Amino acid sequence: MKLPIFLWKVNIIEMARDFATNYLMESLKKRMDQNVAEQVSHALEMPVHWRMERLEARWFVEVYHKKENMDPLRLELAKLDYNMVQATYLEETNVKVKDIQDTVLNTEVV
């Protein structure tokens, strides 16, 4: 019995994922650059599309800082971007908290 083509493709993708995962896990046991090992173990913990984007950006900035051939200007721009977004989030949160407090204070207690 032949498998439908879409099941065949899914099976190949799963096999490729399993092969890559096993290869990376074996590579971690061997001598590997510390920064690369950190990135590999981080990647094996959880798929990137399940992670929170801004937390992942923060983690990557820290990893990039450790690289030998990192570009200081690029690192500085990444830090500025992260801090600007965090400031925007904080500002939006403060506005929402103030709105909620105003609503609670303006509600009559029955």
N, C-alpha and C positions, 0 to 999 in steps of 0.2 A: 504494500500500500504506500503510495507516494503522499508526502506531506504537502498541504497547500503551500504556495510560494511564500505567503506572509509568515507562516509558522517557521518555515525554513530560514527566512531572514532573521526572525526573532532569535532562533536557536543560534545562529552564527554570531549575532550581537552578544548574546549571553556568554557564549564560548570565548569571544574576544575579551569581554570584561573579566571573566574568570582568569583567563591567561594573564592579562595585564596585572590584575590584582596579585596573583600568585608570584609573578615575576618581581613586582615591586616589593612584596613582603620578603622574598628571598634576598633581594638586593639590600634591604635594610640590615640583614644579618651580616652582610659582608662589609668590608671597609668602604665607607662612603663619606663624602664631604659632609660635615655637620649641618651646614645650611641646606643642602639638598636633602639630607635625611629628614630634617625637620619639615620640609615642604612635602616630602613623600608621605610621611606619617600623618600629616595634617590632611592631605588629599584622601588618604585611606579611611580616615575617621568618618567622613560624611561627604556625600556628593556636593559639589559647589552650588548646585541649583537649590539645595535645601538650606543653605546658610543665609544668614541675614547679611545683606549686601554691605551695609556700612561697617558692621563688625568685621567682615572679611577684609574690607579696605584697610581698616585699622591694623589688622593682623599683618597684611601684606606690607604696609609701610614699615612695620617693625622688622620684618624679614628682609626687606630691601635695604634697610639701614645697615644690616650686617654684611651685605655683599661687598666683596673686595673692589669690584669695578663699578660701584654705584655712582650715579651722577648726582652730586650734591644739589644742583639746581632742581632736578626732577624730584628729588626727595623733599626739598623745601616746598615745591609747588603741591605735592601730594599732601603734605602736612597742612598747608594753608587751605586746600580744598576740604579736607576732612574737618578742620576746625570751623570753617565757614558754614558747612552743612550742619554741624553740631550746634552752632550758635543759632541758626535758623530754627532747628528743632526746639531748642530751649525757648526761643522767643514765642513760637507757636504754642508750646505747652503752657507758658505763662499766661498767654491770652486766654486759652481755654480754661485754665484754673480760675482766672479772674471772672470769666463769664459764669462759671458754675457757682462761684462764691456770691456773685451779684444775684443770681437766680435764687439761690438758697436764702439769702438775706431778704429778698423782696417777696418771698412767699409767706403768706400769712399762716401763722400757726393756729389751727382750729382746735 
